[in-house]
């Protein structure tokens, strides 16, 4: 009883004991698929929950486009998307997110001089972090959304023996024509803006508008924001967007997504890619997703014989968040089975 | 027989006799709703077919965003959208389209100095052209698509006694939140580009990408253009887009559409706007239109008790063109009844 009170006092004073501080794995020189090297490569991560004795409850959770492991913390906990009372969760920062090695934080290769990387490089850096630093040789599961879902698809093809289960939500195994156009439009605003010395605030605004146009469906925006309210909405959104916008990091992850294709090193063969996968896989998409089209994920799901769920609300790429209870319920069921 | 052969020879040599050359109505000083004046205002038009004795077969066909009356000629003729064998069609150039008075062609008020105008100004300039120059005091019908549909909605509210019938396809009586965001994103690329001396070719490319993202649905683009084909598609599209892109004209018509609202001079009252309308109206929209959302047109149609048709293909704003036969058939039926 006394012990429990001390523990409670401890929790009140320093926060929940499952909350994890930012940690960083030092990988040294990290060779990319292109042959280029990230100097002093550092991968950020946070852990939640407790690794059990036989290390059989580890779940990897990579970040989405522009996201950081701190954000993932909001989806981790009892009654959250990934339950930290039974799983040991490693929320891991993708290359270029401003926490792991990135154009914005590299002292030796800052900004434009940071080498270009792809989704496979993100996955390889995470593999090294797990095996070399955290001494984890097997995951119970990997779960990722959006660009985290892209990494999930790459993980199950690149390291098929490494996990039992995999969940991708609003992610994709390869790019589509429309997806490329969206990312190219954002990259054009960034590259031409830098080239022509357009003020950063203006470039940020341009990228933010392209992003918000595609993050939700037109129906959602029309339902939420009347024309007369657009000016205030736009200002609010851009202010929030600008807080996390580091221009060279954004461009770097854009390029990684634009080139994303899990079949690239398999001669473009989707069947062979599917045959490599051993994980039991659950693939969730949004029917009206204008940032990451649902088609490729559903096509790959069919090749895998994977379980699927298609959200059909008007929230577009943010569809899972608009049906959070259902989303959590189906993911729990899949992970706990 | 000889006569017919001479006529056929005539047609072969100089083209179909219904084809109309560009004409221009000189309106002198044209006062805008804002109070500003367009000096030496000139309104372009082309006529097709023959006006009958009691002037009861005139059909007005205003241009879409960025469009010119020459383009409308492709939709006019026997078996085309508007049949020139029974109607006298006046294809009319909207203010700011580079043919009618526009920032790009005004000698007294060029480019940035051209006064800002709205959709009502377009309609008023057309009313003056019809009544003062063409001596037409009544139209059998008005038909318009996209921004031409916006003008159609404004016409039936501003001059309710002037026409018997009206057809709007992929048009709108007022703006939506999403629509505003799209036009604002294009205007931002233009205004910030001009301000920061970004090369015209780059600004054009930015605007073109925002336009093409929204002109079709993501599904359509994914079906038509694989990621590897995007580079060529993008280049081709931008080359074609640039041919008709006059930067100040584009910005001027963007502003007109952004402010569009037929209820603006009616205290925002949609019911009163509908009560003013006397024309029999046919309203066609596209379910997945990302440039001009279908909601407002359908809402107004309900207030009017108007006939409607909802295209439900994946061509987005271009939906009518993807079901051309059906489109022509229903419009013929409506106009011929």
Contacts between the chains, C-beta under 8 A, distances in Angstrom:
chain1	res1	chain2	res2	distance
A	174	B	227	7.2
A	175	B	227	4.4
A	176	B	218	7.5
A	176	B	221	7.7
A	176	B	222	4.4
A	176	B	227	6.3
A	177	B	221	5.0
A	177	B	222	5.2
A	177	B	224	7.1
A	177	B	225	3.6
A	177	B	226	5.9
A	177	B	227	5.8
A	177	B	229	6.9
A	177	B	230	5.4
A	177	B	233	7.4
A	178	B	213	7.5
A	178	B	218	4.0
A	178	B	219	8.0
A	178	B	221	4.0
A	178	B	222	5.2
A	178	B	225	7.9
A	179	B	218	7.9
A	179	B	222	8.0
A	179	B	227	7.5
A	180	B	227	4.9
A	180	B	230	4.5
A	181	B	209	6.5
A	181	B	212	6.9
A	181	B	213	5.7
A	181	B	221	6.6
A	181	B	230	6.3
A	181	B	234	7.2
A	182	B	213	6.4
A	184	B	209	6.9
A	184	B	230	7.0
A	184	B	234	6.9
A	185	B	206	7.3
A	185	B	209	4.1
A	185	B	210	6.5
A	185	B	213	6.5
A	188	B	202	7.7
A	188	B	205	6.3
A	188	B	206	6.0
A	188	B	209	6.6
A	189	B	189	7.6
A	189	B	206	6.4
A	192	B	198	6.3
A	192	B	202	4.6
A	192	B	205	7.9
A	192	B	206	7.1
A	193	B	198	7.9
A	196	B	196	5.7
A	196	B	197	6.8
A	196	B	198	4.5
A	196	B	199	7.4
A	196	B	202	7.2
A	197	B	196	6.8
A	198	B	192	6.3
A	198	B	193	8.0
A	198	B	196	4.5
A	198	B	198	6.6
A	199	B	196	7.4
A	202	B	188	7.7
A	202	B	192	4.6
A	202	B	196	7.2
A	205	B	188	6.3
A	205	B	192	7.9
A	206	B	185	7.3
A	206	B	188	6.0
A	206	B	189	6.4
A	206	B	192	7.1
A	206	B	206	7.6
A	209	B	181	6.5
A	209	B	184	6.8
A	209	B	185	4.1
A	209	B	188	6.6
A	210	B	185	6.5
A	210	B	210	7.1
A	210	B	213	7.9
A	212	B	181	6.9
A	213	B	178	7.5
A	213	B	181	5.7
A	213	B	182	6.4
A	213	B	185	6.5
A	213	B	210	7.9
A	213	B	213	7.5
A	213	B	214	7.6
A	214	B	213	7.6
A	218	B	176	7.5
A	218	B	178	3.9
A	218	B	179	7.9
A	218	B	290	5.2
A	218	B	293	5.6
A	219	B	178	8.0
A	219	B	293	7.7
A	219	B	295	8.0
A	221	B	176	7.7
A	221	B	177	5.0
A	221	B	178	4.0
A	221	B	181	6.6
A	222	B	176	4.3
A	222	B	177	5.2
A	222	B	178	5.2
A	222	B	179	8.0
A	222	B	293	5.5
A	222	B	295	5.9
A	224	B	177	7.0
A	225	B	177	3.6
A	225	B	178	7.9
A	226	B	177	5.9
A	227	B	174	7.2
A	227	B	175	4.4
A	227	B	176	6.3
A	227	B	177	5.7
A	227	B	179	7.5
A	227	B	180	4.9
A	227	B	261	7.6
A	229	B	177	6.9
A	230	B	177	5.4
A	230	B	180	4.5
A	230	B	181	6.3
A	230	B	184	7.0
A	233	B	177	7.4
A	234	B	181	7.2
A	234	B	184	6.9
A	261	B	227	7.6
A	290	B	218	5.2
A	293	B	218	5.7
A	293	B	219	7.7
A	293	B	222	5.5
A	295	B	219	8.0
A	295	B	222	5.9
